[in-house]
Amino acid sequence: MGDFSVYLWQGGDFVLYTASGQKFTTRHRQVLHKNGVNEVYVQGSEKPLYEKYIERNLGSILLDESMPIEVRTKVFYEASTLVVQDVFDRKLPSGLRARHFDRITNIVKNSIKFLADEKSLAAVAPFISHDYKTYTHCMHVFIYSVAVFHTYEMTESEVFEFGLGALLHDVGKAKIPKRILNKRGPLTQAEREIIKEHPVHGVSMCAHLPMTQNTINCILFHHETLDGSGYPAGLMGDNLPQAVRVITLADIYDALTTNRPYAEAMEPYEALSLIRNDMRENIDMAVFKRFVAVLSGADII
């Protein structure tokens, strides 16, 4: 039952089927299928109401196994991306607003169980865009990371905390000038130093929110490396939490496999070969093996 009306296309015109506030039941759907109707419509003016309905009910939709996994995956990717885009495309103030944080939190809560299934990752792969945008990049890193987290003996709350960190890992880029983020060609040294500030910006933007240290670590340390050459703190070795190592790898992989202003997208195998051969000192190779196994199980490589 939504705050929007549902229409059918019949005889060259739209016909009201269920009105706003009226239940659209399984029986309604069965009658439509029996009569060969496979699509229903919502007025463009009521699209925001439909999107809110999907966002509110995302958890129950994703766990409804009576629906084909391809349908649930499409709902997950479109609804989640819409929320993340809405948050990232706004001119964010000094901090992430509580209502935006609540929406992001709900996306994580409602989707981590769904992403535990290997079939879900395989079904979401065709939706992953190869055009780099900060909000789609954050979505992809979240999807890859959560799939890998499920291969470790983590509690449900840990997967949630780390998943939240993965989805928000680049929120600090909202503070980086667009002219630098979208610059074609190499950055100057001064521009690189500005880019390197985004993990600290991200933590400061979330400082007022009910966020655990696990989540903060993911935002702050996702550019740290095992050999200590990363930023902002130059952490190395055992000082880097395992979940952060997963997010770092997912971050690198997604960046390499999407079109960026300064580089074309690589094929998955090409990107993984580059990581394995040229970044062995920077990343955790045990995590890399798990990452490759997860991608292989989902037929992404």
N, C-alpha and C positions, 0 to 999 in steps of 0.2 A: 504494500500500500504506500504509494508515494504522493507527493504534492503536485504531481503532473498528470495530465491526461494522456491516454494511449489511443492512437488512431490507426485505422487500416486504410490501405489504398485500394479502393474499389470503384470500378466504372469510371476511371479517369479522375477521381477526386478523393480527398481524405474524408473518412467517416469515423466519427467518435465511437470508440469501443468501450473503454472504461474512463470515467471522469476522475478528476483530481479527488483524492481521498477515498476512492472506491477500490476494493481489493481486486488485484489481478491474480487469480488463483491458478493452481495446477489444472483445474477443470477448464478454465478459459484457454489455457495453452493447448490442452488436448483437443478441444473443439476446433481451434485454429488449425492445428496440424492435420486433423481429420479432413478439413476443408481445403487443404493445400496452401494455407497461409503460413509463410515462413518468416515474414518480417512484419514488425509493427513500428510505429513512428511516434515521435514526441515533437511538439512544436519547438522551433528554434528559440522562441522566447522563454520556454520552460527548460531549456538545456541545463542551466545552472542548478535547477531543482533536481533534475535527473542525476546530475553528477554528484550532488550532495547525498542523494539516496544511495548511490553505489558506494560512495566513501563510507557512509554510516554502516552499511551492511556487508562490507567487503569480506570480513572474516567468515561469515556464514556462507557467502557465495563461494569462496575459495575451497571450503571444506565440503561442499555439496557434491558428492561423487556421482549423483544422478546426471550432472551436467558433464559433457565432454571436456577433457582437460584442456583442449585447444581453446574452448570458449572461456573457461575460467582464467586461462593464462592471458588471453586478450584483455579481459576485464581487469586483471591484476596490473598488467603493464600500463594500460591506458589510464586507469584511475590513479595509480601511484605516480606516474610521470606527471600527470596533471597537477597533483598536490605539490610535488617537488618543484615543478616549473613555476607554480603560483608563488611559492615561497621565494625562490631564487630570482624571479623576474621583478619582484618588487624592489623599490629603492629602500633597502633595509636600513633601519635606523642603527644606532650604536649597538643595539642588541637584538637578537632574534625574539620576536614577540611571542608571548606565552601561547596565544591561540594558534600560531603557526607551528610552534613546537609540539603542541598537542596533536595536530594533524599528522605531523611527521611520525610522532610516537605511535599513533594508531596504525599507520601504514606498516611500521615494523612489527608491531604486535600481531597484526592480522595476517601477515604474509610469511613469517619465519617457518611455521609448520608446513605451509604449502611448498616452500622452497626446499624443504628437507627431502622431498621426493625427486629422485633422479629424473623421472618423466617430466616433472615440472620445469626443470632447467632445460631439458631438451625442447620442450614446447615453447619456452620463452626465447630461445636462441634466435628464431627468425624475426622477432620484434626488435632485437638489439640494433640500434641505428649505428651507422659508421660515420655519421657527421658529428663532430665533437661540439657539444654544448655542455656547460658546467652541470646543468641539472640532469641531463641524460647520462653523463659520465658518472655522477654520484649514484644514480640508479643502478648502472651496470656494476660498479664496484660493490654496491650493497648486495646485488644478486649473486655475483661470483663469490664474495666473501662469506655470505651466509651458507651457501652450498658447501664451502670448504669447512666452515665452523662445525657443521653437522657431522663431519668425519672425525672430530675430536670428542673426547669425553667431557663435554661442557654441559653445565646445567642450563635449563631453559632461560633463567634470568641472565646468565652470562652471554648466551647467544643473543638475547635481546639487547643487552648493554653494548656489546661489540657491534651488533648490526646497526644500532642507532649511530654509533661512532662512524661506521662505514658510510652510512647515508649522508651524514653531516660532515664528512672529512674535509670537504672543500668549501664549506660555508664561508670561510674567511676570504674567499676570492671575491665576495661581494664588495670588499673594501679595496680591491685592486682596480685601478683605472682600466676601463674597457680598451683604451688605445693600446695598452700593454698586453692585456689578455688576448686580444684579437690581432695583434701585430703579425703581419706577414714577413717572413725572413727572420734572421737571428736577432736576439735581444742584445742590447748593450749591457755592460757589466752593472751599470746603475739600475737598469730595468730588471735584471736578474735578482738583484738585492731586494728590490721592491716586491717581486713575486715571492721571494723566500719568506716574506713577512706573513703570508696568508695563514699558516697554522696558528700563529700567535693571535692574529686577528680573530680566527675562528673560535678559539677558547674564550677570548675576551667578550665576544658576542653572545656566548652561551653561559657566562659566569653567573647570571642571575637565575638560571633555570635548574630544576631538580635533576641534575645529571651526576652519575657516579664517576669515580676516578677511572674506571675501565673505559667509559665513553670518552672522557676528556683525553686520556692517553691516545686513543685512536685519532682524534682530531689534531692533537699537538705533535705526535711523533711519526705520522705516516710518511714523512720524507727522511726519516733516519735510516741508516744503513748499518749492516753488521760490522763493516770495517771502520766505522766512525766518521765517514766522510759526508754524512747527511746533515740535515738542519732541522730545527733551530738549535739543538743542544749538543750535537756531535756524539750522541749516545752510541754505544757499540756492544756487540756480543750479547751476553746474558742480560744486559740492562734493557734490552728491547723485548717487550711482552710478545708472546707468540701470536696473539690475535692481531697485533699491529703489523707483524711480519706478513700475515695473510693479506691484510688490507693494502700494504705497500706493494705486494706482488700483483694483486688485482688492479691496483691503480696504474702500475707500469704497463701491464698487459692491455688494459682497455685503452690507454693513451696510444699505444703502438698500433692497435687494430682499428683506430678511428681516424678519419681525415682531420688533421689539425691545420691551422693557418700556415705552418711552416713545413709540414710533411704529410705525404699521402699515407693512407691506411695500409698496413701490412696484412698478409694472410695469417691466420692463427698459428700455423706451423712455423712460418717465417719469424713471427714475433717471439715464439717460445724458444726457437733456436738462438735468436739474438740474446735473449735473457740468459739462457743456459751457458752460452759461450763467452759472452762479454760482461756479464754482471755477477759472476760466481762469488766474487768477494763482497758484493753488496747485499745479496739476498740469501735467505735460508734455503738451501737446496732440498732439505727434507720437506719443507712447505711447498717448494716448487714441484716435487714429485706428487704430492697430494693434489695440488692444483691441476696438474696435467691429467691425473687419474680421473678427477671430477669432470673436466672438460671432455675427456675421452668417453666416459660413461654416458655423457649427454650428447654424444656425436657432434660436438662442436669442432673437434679436430679429428 
